[in-house]
């Protein structure tokens, strides 16, 4: 909970300290205050090995070795103030501030694999130093008034947020059979949002309520980028206009909504729609783009409960608009990665999504079990898709097969997922058994050069868990998880990803001799379809804990994790151009000493 910006790979050394304060003041505790401050400093050391198999080069592949050192410091402050002025009036204030500093150093080497001999040849090397400073603030004020005689209420909500990120990047790279280059890039990203919404709820009879909303919202954003490159003849840093520029955008306007709320015993229904009249405007040094629209966004929410065993049905349908990010709009090219140059599209327009979900919970009368069924579906109009091409060695790219990534609006995106789960007690071993299966399918459009294609992703995950409830002194957990991942591009099926993973293991907690506790954990993960067993691992952890002090408020625990030193990290993905496999170092065998003290624990005699 105290980690801000966690890392999935590498070895991390983290320092954190935080505090919470809360109190109430005034007559009848009318004013309540709570505040939270957190300081976190994390140093991460990661070594990546990346393999890219390109579809348009036959058996060609690029291999990358990269070492990244990151120093990340965060200060986070959140406050909540509630003032109950009287029985009918209430004010809530929510200010927050986040300040972050990030320094990163990386060294990268890229090799090319000969398709015949499989020998590796040096392509290039690059060194990069990045310094980043960011501030994120927001303040929200809500006022609520209740009309005592008619059962109505009026609320006003105002929110102001501001973000600023400043970054400087120094990089140099050298092509083995070519020239070297040096460049510096400075960028600044600003965003400010102002929103105000008023809502009024009025009862219509015994079971119905009418809710109306009216408001206004606007967001201002701009991103500046300035890149200078070393000119070999003059040995001076010269502005590169292709890699520099400013992009601004703003969007917002008027919104209103109306909804009907029905509530009677075991049934609650909300049906409504919002009307958005907005303008989306973006510009850079050369081009301006403006898009205005009047959009109606309907939504439905249903909750119904029935039967003596309290079966529940939840259904929700909603529509949303998503505006392009500043990075997706900016056309000043970002070439800090030697294999991937990124250029935004000033002509992007907002996307429009439809999402529907249904959840069913059926408890069983006889054994106290529960059956859960969930299904979700989503489709997006004007989806912001990736469009890739070969950069051809331009813009300082390290080699001719480097990519150029941009964005475009298109249709054809949809996804669906479904979950089936059943849990029930198994009395012969005094345990609970849970069985679940989840499957998700995504159909994601993208472009290679000017040809449209689709990535089709299937993820199936099934698990079986036995959790004991024997006694306070002894319990155990046994679990097994089977997962299948398939990710292929319909135009280039040879570079797809398809593999299985099987994980199984267990945990035992044994409290013996009053205050001593032993924890044993062991699990194994196996992969099938990767063409290697190097990623298979057995993770074995153990711990010994001792409870002491009055009321057993203190606990001293010594633990050793990954005793066999087999922990690992890897990821696989595909896109319109290549298949990528990434492995990295992770924290292996380590010991940990922990002291925990619980406040406000009542003694047994009390």
N, C-alpha and C positions, 0 to 999 in steps of 0.2 A: 504493500500500500504506500510505502514511502519512496518508491522508485518512480521517477518522472522520466519518461523516454527510455524504456527498457530495451535491452539488447537480446536478440534471439541466438546470436552466435558470439564466439570469442570469449575471452576471459575479462571479467569486470571487477574492478575494485570500487566499492561504493561507500560514501560517508553520508549519513543523513541524520538530521535532528528536526523534530517538529513539536508543536505544542498546541493544545486546544484550551480555550477558556469560554465558559458560558455562565450566565447569571441572569437573575430577574430582579427588577426594581419596581418601585411605585406601589400604589394601593392596588390590592388584588393582583399583584404581579403583572401589571399592565404592560410593562416594557421588558422585553427579553432580548438578550444579546448573546451571540456565539461567534467566536472567531477562531481561525485556524491558520497557523503559519508552518511552512515546511521549507527546509533547506536541504538540497540534495546535490552531491558532487559525485559523478561517476566517471571512471577512467576505463576505457574499453580497448582491448588489444585483440584484433582479429586478423587471421591470415586466410584468405580465400583462394580456392582453386576453381576456376570456371572453364567449362568446355562449351563452345558454341559450334553446332553442326549446321551448316548453311545448306538450304535445299537447292539453291541454284549453282552450287559448286560441286555437285556429285558427292564424293567422299571427303571433300575438304572440311577442315575444322580449324578453329582458332582455340588456343589455350592461354589462359591468363593466370598469373600468380600476382596476388595483391596483398599488401600488408597495410592495415589501417589502424592508426592510433587516434583515439577520440577522447577529449576531455570536455565533459558536459556539466555545467553548473546551473542550478535552478533555484529561484526564490519564488515561492507561491504563497499568496495570502488571500483568504476567503472570509467574508463576514456576512452574517445574517442578523437583521434587526427587525423585530416584530413589535409594533405598538398598537395595542388595543385601546383606542381612544375612549370608546364606550361600547355599549352592547351592539350598536349599529354601525360603527365605523372602525376600520382596521387599515393600518399602513404597514407594508413590508418593503424592506430595502435590502438589496443583494449586491454589494460591491465586491470586486475581485481584481487582483493584479498578479501577473506572471512575468518574471524577468529571467531571461536565459542567456547564457554565454556558452558558445561552443567553438572549440579549436580542434581541427582535424588535420592530420598529416598522413599522406598515403604514398606508397611506392608501388608502381605497377610495371610488370613485364608481360609482353605478349609474344607468343610463339605461333608459328604455322606448322601444321602437320602435313607432311607429304602424303598424298592419297595412296601411293604405291608402297613405299618403304616404311611409312609411319614414323619416319624420322622427324625431329622437331628442329625448326630453324628460327632464329631470332628475327622478330619483326621490328619491335620498338620497345622503349622504356619511357616511363613518365613519372615525375615527382610533382606532388600537389600539396599546397598548404592553404587551408580554408579557415577563416575566422568569421564568426557569426555572432550577432547580438540582436536580441529580439525582446520586445515589450508587448504584452497583451493585457488590455484592461477592459472591464465592462462594469456597468452599473445599471441595475434594474429596480424600478420603483413601481409598486402596485398599491392602488387604493381601492378598498371594497366598502360599499355602503349597502346596508340591508334595510328595506322598507318593511317595518315591523307589521303594519296592518294588512298589507296585501300579499306578503310572502315573496316579494320581488327583491332583486339585488342588482346593483350597478357596480361595475369594476372598471378601473382605468389602469392601463399598463404602459409604462414608458421605458425604453431601453436604449442605452448608448454604449457602443463598443468601439475600440480602436486597437489596431495592430500595426506594428512597425518592425520590419526585419531588415537589417543592414548586413551585407556580406562582402568580404573581399577574398579573392582567390588568386594565388600565384602558382603558376604551373610552368613546367618545362618538359618537353619530350624530345626524344632523339630517335629517328628512324635508322635502323641498322645500315641500310643501303640508301641513305638519303640525308636530308638536312635536318638540323635540330631547330627548335623554335622555343621562344619564351614569350609568355603573355601574362598580363595582369587584368583581372576583371573586378570591377566594383558594381554592386547592385543594391537597390533599395526598394522594398515592397511595402506599400502603405494601404491600409483598408480602414474605412470608418462606416459604421452603420447606425442609423437613427430610425427608431420605430416607435409608434404610438398606436395603441388599440384600445377601444372602449367596448364593453359588452354589457348587455342588459338582458336579464332573465325575468320572465313574467309567467305566473301559473295560469293555465287555461283549464279550469275544472279541477278534478281531483287527481287525475293521472297524467295530465299533459302539461308541459312547460315549453314556452317559446323563447328561443335565444337569438338575439341579433348582435352582430358585430360590425364595427366600422373603424377604419384606421388608415394609416399612411406609413409608408416605409421607403427608405432610400439608402443605397449603399454606394459609396465612392471608393474607387480603387485605382492605384497607379503603380507601375513598376518601371524602374529606370535601370539601364544596364550600360556600362561604359567599359570597353575592352581596348587595351593597348597591346600591340605586338612589337617585338624587336625587329627592326629593319636591319638586315645584314650589312647593307652597303654603308649606311650612316651610323650603324650601331646605336640608334636612338629608338626610344619607344614611340610608336606612331599609332594614332587612333584608327581602329578598324571599324568602318561605318556599317559593315554587314553584321558584325557582332555587337553593335551598340544601338541604342535607341530607347525611346520612351513609349509606353502604351498605357492609356487611361481608359477606364470604363466606369459607367454608373448605370444602375438600374433601380427601378422602384416605381411607386405611384400609389394609387388609391386602391383600397380593398374593402370589401363588405361581405357579410355572410348572414345566412339565416338558417336555423335548424329547429327541428321539432324533437323534443325529448319526451319519451313515454316510459313511465315506470309504474309497474303494478305487481306486487308480490314478487314472483320469481322471474319477471321479464322486464328487461330494460332495452329500449331501442332509441338510437339517435340517427336521424336522417337529415341531411342538410347539404348546403353547397356554399362555396365562396366565389365571389366575383373579383377578379384582379384586372385592373386597367393599368398597364405598366408600359414604360419605355425602357428599352435596352440600348445603350449608346456606347460605342467604343471607337477609339481612334489611335493612330500612331503618327509618326512623323510625315507619313504620306497619305494614308487612307483613313476615311471615316466610315463608320457603319452604324446604322440606326434601324431598330426593329421595334415596332409598337404592336400591341395586341390587347384584345379583351378576352380573357380566359375565364371559363367557368369550371371550378374544381369541385365536383360532388364527392360525398363521403357517406358511408353507412356503417353503423356499429350496432351489433345485436348481441345480447347476452340473455340466455334462457336457462333456467334450472328447473328440473322436474324429478318426480319419483321420490320414494322414501330413502333411496341411497344417494340423493343429491347429484344426479347426472347434470352435466353442464355443457352448453353449446355456445361457442363464441364465433361470431363472424364479423369480418371487417373488410371494407372496401374503401380505398382512398386514391386520390389523384394528387400529383405534385409537379411543380416546375423546378428545374435545376438549371442554374445559369452557369456559363463557362467560367472557369477560374482565370485569374490574371495570367498565369503561366501558359494556359491554353490559348490565350489571345495574343500574347507577345510574339512579334515576328523577328525580334533581334535574336539571332541564333545563339544557342548555348552549346559550345563545343568542348566543354571541360572534360567530357569523356571521349577518349580517342576512338572508340568504336560506336558511339551513338551521339549524333548531333540532333538537337531538338529545336524545332521552329514552330511557333504558334500560328494560329489562323485568325486574323482580325475579323473575318466574315462569319464566325460561328454564331449560332443563335441558340436560345434556350431549348432544353429537351423537356418532354412531357411524359410522365409515367403513370401507369395504372397498376395498382397492387391489390390483390385480394387474398385473404387468408381465412382458414376455417380450423377451429380447434374443438375437439370433442373429448370430454373426460367422463368416464363411466366407472364409478366405484362398484365393486362387487359386494353383495350383502354378506355372503357366507364366510369368506376368509379375510376380509379387510384389504383385498387387493384393489388395484386401479388400472384401467385401460385408457391409454392416451392415443389419440389420432390427430395429426396436424398436417395440413397441406397449404402451400403458398404458391402463388403464381404472379409473375411481373412481366410487363412489356413496356418498352420505352419508344416513343416517337421522337425522331430527330436525335437519336442517340449519338453522343460524341465519341466517335470511333478513332482508332489509330490508323494512320496511313504511313506506310514505310516505303523507302526507296534506297538505292545505293548512292552514297554521297560521292563516290568516285574520286576520293582523295582531296576533295575540295574543303575549304574552310579550316585548314590545318588538320584534317583527318589523318590518322596515322597510316592507313593503308586503304587500298581501293575498295575493299569490301565493307567498309564502315557504313553504318546506317544513317539515314536521315528520317527522323520521326516527326510527323505533324499530325493534325487532327482535322476531322470533317464531320458534318452532321449526316447521318444516314438512318435508315430503318432496318428492321430485321433482328433487333435484340429482344430476346425473351428468356426467362428462366423459370424453373419450377422446382419445388422440393416437397418432400413428404416424409413424415416421421410416424412410425408405429412403435408403441412401447407398452409393456405390461409388467407390473410389479405386484408381488404377492408374498405373504409370509409362508415359510416352509417349516412347520413345527417340529418334524423329526430331528432337525439339527438346530432348532431355535434360531433361524436365520430368515432374511428377506432375500428374495430373488428378483432381479430386474433384467428384462430382456428388451432390447430396442434395436431398431433398424432405420437408418436415415439414407435417403437417396436424393441427389440434387443433379439437375441437368441445366446447363447454360448454353445458349446459342448466341455467340458474340460476333458481330460483323467487324470487318477490318479490310484494309486495302494494301495490296502489294503493287507498287507503281500505280497503275490506274485500274487494276483488276480487283474486283470485290470478291472476298472469300469469307468463310465463317470458321471460327474456332468452336468446336463442339466438345464440351467438358462434361464428364460424368464422374461423380464422386459418390461412392456407396460405402456406408459405415455401419457395421452391426456390432453390438456388444452384449456380453453376458456377465452379470455380476452377482456374487453371493456375498451378502454382508451379514455377519452374525449379530445376535443380540443375546449372547449367553449370560453374561453377568458384567458387573462393573469392573471385575478383576481381569477378565479375559474376553477378547473379541478378535475377529479376523475378517479379512476381505479377500476374496478371490475374484479375479476378473479376466476376461478374454475379449479382445477387440480385433475384428477383421475389417480391413479397409481396401477398397479398390479405387484407383484413380486412372482415368483415361482422358487425355487432352490431345486432340488432333485437329489439324487444319484440313478442311475438305479439299483444298487445292494442292496441298503438299503433305499427303498422309505419311510419307516415309520419315518425317521428322517428328512424329507424334510421340507422346509419352503414354505408357501403359504398364502399370505394375500393381502388385498386391503387397500388402503388409499385414503381418500377424503379430499382435502383442498379447502377452499373457503373463500373469504373475500374481502376487498376493502380498498381504501385510498382516502381521500379528502384533497385537498390543497386549502385553501381559503385566499387570500390576501385582507384584508379589512383595511379601513382607512389608505391609503397611504402605510405605511411601516410595518404594523403588519400582520403576517402570522400565520395561524393555520393549523396544520397537524394532521389528525386523521387516524389511521390505526387499523383495526380489522380483525382477521382471525381465523378460526377454522379448526383443523385437527382431523379426525376420522379414526380409524383403525378397520378393519373387518377381522376376522380369526385368531386373536391372542389369543382368549380365555379370554381376559380381556379388560376393557375399561380404565385402569389406564393410558394408553399412550395418550388418547384423551386430547386435550388442546385447549383453546381459548387464543389467544395472542392479547392484546389490548395495543396500544401505542398512545401517544399524545405528541405534541410539540407546543411551542409558540416561534416565531422568530420575532426579531425587527431589521430592516435595518436602519442604520444611517451613519453619516459622509458624506463628500463630495462625490457626485456621488454614494451614497449608497454602498460605498466600504466595510463598516463594517457590520457584522451581529452578533447579540447576540441571542443565542437559548437556551432555557431550555426545556428539554424533559424528559418524564417518560416512560420507556419501560416495557413491561410485567406487566401492572398494576394489573392484576388478579393473578399474580404469578403462572402461570401454565406451563411455559416452561419446556421441558424435553428432554432427549436423550435416544435413544435405537437403537440397530442394531442386525440383525440376519444373520447367515451364516451356511452353511453346508460344510462338507468335507468327506473324505473317512472313518472317524471313528466316528464322532459325530455331533450333531447339537448344535450350541452355540447361546445363547441369552444374550446380554449385555445391561445393563442400567447404567446410570451414572448421577451424579449431573451436573447441568449447572447453569449459571448465571440467576437468577430470576429477580424479581422486582428491578429496579434501576433507579436513576435519573442521568441526564447528563447536564452539563453546557458547552456550546461551544461558543467560539469567533472565527470568521473568518474575515480575512482582505484580500481583493483582490488588488494586485498591478496592475499598468498599465491599469487602467480602464478609458477610455476617458469620459470626461464630455459630457452631451448632447449638450451643446453649441458648443463643438468642433467637 
